[in-house]
């Protein structure tokens, strides 16, 4: 999973810009993050890819009043509303942004180049038509918070029972990096989001991290094929809850209006 999906950054800072809470340059810089460059292709009225600042202004002119996140997975079209062509592209990318106020969606295409330690990441957001309908399976912030609290308890029990509770130097390094990012404010939402959304996002990312470490960990007792299958089966619903909560947090700036 993605602790900080690019679609989340685009939606969060795009919403802050649309609400007049940040400048276009601040929004664009925050969306790009540690990537090298972001471009937007397929915008109505544009003949080729354009930069984020121009793209966000164009979306506003087209009537976009907000941006929602979709984080679909096989069998779970979370945040999507169709049509099938857009859903398929979003599922392949594992994320997308859906505009409110105009029947448009954006799907990222990520290209990495360069040697290890000096990777150049460029992102092209492809604009595609979407169906204007309620997004699939997105909970309220309250529902997401309750589900997450239960999921965190369940994940802890499951990982302890399977002896894959994130032990070892790799897991410790990942946890340390996560804490450092959180301390630096990297995980905070953009201006305009309710405090509950920030809390839900942080908890969702914590659950997300636990699930990812459990899948990737080579430590502990879950090494037999049957135990690996048991691990995946136990963690799948927890992962689903975390993704639902991430979407609820990012979409809350739109839903509260």
N, C-alpha and C positions, 0 to 999 in steps of 0.2 A: 504494500500500500504506500500511499504518499502522505508524509506527515504535513507537508505544506504544498498542496497541489497548485500548479500554475493557474488552473482555473479559479482557485480560491483567491489568489492574489489579484487576478484580473477583475473578478467580481467585486471583491472587497474595496479595492482602491478605485475601481470604476464607479462603484456606488457612491463613494465619498466625493469623487469629482462631480458626479451628476447632481449631488446634493449641495454642491458649492462649498464643501468643507476643506478641500485641498486644491492646490493649483494643478494645472495640466502637467507641468514638469515633475512635480512631486509624485503625482499618480503614476506617470510613466516610469520614473526611476524605481518606485516601489514594486511595480509589476515586474519589471525586468529582473530585479534582485541580483543574483550572482550570474545570471546568464549574460551573454555578450550582446545580444540584440533581439528585439521582438519586432515583427512586421505583421501587418494584417492584409490578407489578400481576399479579393472577391467582394469588396464593399460596393454596394450600389453607387454608381456615379464616379467610380474610380477605375481606371484602365489597368492598374497594376498594384503591387503591394505598396502600402504606405506605412509610415511610422505610427506608433501608439497614440501620440498626442493628436495627430490629424484624425486618426481612426475614431478615437473617443468623441471628438468634436462632431465628426460625421454621424456617428450613431445617435448623438443627442439631436442633431438636425433631422434625423429620420424618425424621430419620435420616441426614442428609447428613454425610458424613465428609470430603469433599474436593470440589474443583471443578476441572474441566478446561476448556481453551480449544479452540474450533474456529474455524478461519479458512478457510472454504470459498471456492472460486472456481469459475466455470463449468467443468464437466468434472472437478473435483477436490474431492470432499466431505471435505476434510481435517478430521479430528477429529470427524466426525459418525457417528451410528449409527442414524439414523432416529427416528421414521417419516417418510414423505415430507413430511407437512405441516410438521414441525419443520425438516427439511432445507431446504425451500423458503423458509421465513421466515429461516433463518440465512444462506442464500445471498444473499437480497435485502439483508440487513444486512451481509454479508461477514464476520460474526463471530457467535459465540455462546459461552455457557458451559453446560457439561453437568455436572450433579451426580453425585457418586459416593455410592451408598448410598440413593438415592431416584430414581425414574424421572422426573426433572424437568430441564428445560433453560430457560435464560434468553436472550432475544434483545433487544438494545437498539433502541429507537426514539428517534432524536435529533431534537430540534426546536431550530432556531436563530431568534432574533428580535432585532431592534434594528439600528441603523446600523453601518456598518463602523467597527471600532475599539472598539465597545461592544456586542458581540454577547452575548446572553444564551442560554446553551446548557442545555437541560433534557433529561434522559435518563429514559425509562421502560423498565424491564426487564420484558418480558412472559414470564411463567412458562407453559411448555407441557409436555405429556407427551412423554417421549422413550423410545426403546427401549433397554433395558439390554443392551448388547453392546459388544465392543471398538471403540474409535474407529478411523476409517478412516485408514490411511497415516501414522500418527504414528511417527517414528523414535525410537530411543533417543538419549540425549544424546551418546554416543560416535559413533553413526552421523551425527548432525546436525553434530557438530563436524568430522568428516572431509569430509562433503559441502560444508560451508561453505568450508573452506579451498580446496578445488578450485574451487568456484563463484566465490570472490573472485578467484582467478587468471584464470579464464575471463572474468569480467566485465571485468577490467582490459584483457585482450587485445582483447576484442570492442569495447569503447568506444574504445580507442586506434585500432583499425583503422577504425572508423566515424567517427573524429574527433568524438566527442561525449562526451569523457571528463570532462564537468562543468566546462567552462571558462566564464569570464565572471562578472560581478558577482552575478548571481542565484544561481548555483551556489556561489560563495564565501560569500555570505550564509547560504545554507542549511547549508553545512558549518560555518560559524562558530557558528550557532545550535545545531547538533547537539553540537558540542564543548562549548559553554557548558552545555547541559543535562546532558551526561555529567559535566562537572566539578562540577556542583552536586548530583550524585547522583540526578538525576531518573530515570536509566535503570536504577538498581539494582532488583533484585527485593526482595520483602518478606522479613522474617526467616523462617528455616527452610529456605531454599533452599540446595542445595549450591553450592560455589564454581564448579564446572564449569558449572552452569546460568547463573550470572551472566556467565561468559565467553562461553558460546554465545549468550546473548541479545545481548550487546554486539556480537559479530561479525555476528549475523543482522541487527541494526539497521544496521550499517555497510553490509552488502551491500544491504539494503533501500533505504537512502538513495541508494546509487550507481545502483540500477535506476530509482528514482523520478526522480532528476536526469536520467538518460539519456532517459527518456520525455518529460520536461517541457522539456528544454533546446532552445532555438532556435538554439544556436550550433553551429559545426562543419559538417562536410560532408554529414551525412545529412539532406538536405533534399528530394531527389527522392523520388517515391512509392516507387520500387523500393528506395531506400536506407532509407526509413522502415520498409518491410515487413521488410527484412533486419534492421534494428535490433530490431524487435519479436520476430522469430523467434529471434534469438540470445539475447535477454534473457529470454524466457519460461521456459526451464528454470532459469535463475538465480533468477528471482523465486519459482518453485515451491520451490526448495531453501531460500530464505530464510524463506518462510512455514512450511515443515515444521520448520525449526529454532526459529522463534519458539514454535510450539506445543509442541515437545519441551521447551524451557526452562521455559515456564510450567507445563507438566504434570508436571515432574519432582518437585515436592513430593509429588504423589500417587503417582507411579510408584515412588518409593524406599521406600515403606512396604509 
